[in-house]
Amino acid sequence: MNAARLPGWLPWHRPGEPAMMLFRVVVALLMLAAILCFAMYIGTGQAQWRQRGLVVVKWTVLAGLGFFAVLILDRLARSL
């Protein structure tokens, strides 16, 4: 198989895909952290765990909005 043709041959490989895959992994890990914080809150009853979970969710959503804003601006810049 030709090495130059390999990336196009892979069905899951698209340009820009490594950044998107990294973003998905980071968001999944952050949401897992939030779920664990909420589980600790349920298990212990300590309000600090609920607060930590809410902070993680808040920053995850803000990071996601920022990431997609950068993607949209990149596409707009390419189209102009």
N, C-alpha and C positions, 0 to 999 in steps of 0.2 A: 504494500500500500504506500502511496506517495505521501511523504510527511507534510508537504505543502497543502495537500487536499484534506488532511486529517481534521482540522477544526470544523470545516464545512460538513464533514461526514458525520460528526457527532450530532445526534438529534437535539441534545439539550444545550449545545453551545451556540450562543449568539453574541454579537458584539456588545460589550458593556455588561455581559452576564456575570463576570467575577464580582463587580461592585454590587450588583443586585443580590447575588448569593450571599455575600458578606453582610449586606443589610438585613436579609432575611434571617440569617443565623443570629445576628446581634439582637434583633427584635424578638426572636423566639427565646433567647436566653434571658432577656430583660423581662419578658412576660412570665417566664418560668420563675424568675426571682420574685416577681410581684405575687404570683400564686403561692409561692412558699411563704412569703411574708403574711399573706392573708390566712394561710393554714396555721401559721404560728400564732396569729391573733385569735383564731378560733380555739386552738389548743390551750393557750395560756391565759387568754382574756386580757392581756396587757395591750393598752391602747397604742403604745409605741410601735407595735408591729403593724397595726392598721395604717398608722400614719406613714410608716416606711413604705408599705405597699402602695399607698396613694401617690407618694412622691415618685416612686419608680414608674408607675403607670403614667403620671403626668409628663415626666421627662421622656418617656418612650414615645408618647403621642407627639410631643413637640419635636423630637428628633425626626420622627417619621414625616411630619409636615415639612420640616426643613429639607429633608432629603428629596421629597417629591417636588418641592419648589425649585430646587437646584436642577432636577431632571427636566422640569417644564421650561425653565429658563434656558437650559442647554439646547433643547429642541427648538425653542423660539430663535435663539441665536443662529442655529444652523439653517433655519428656514429663511432668514433675512439676507 
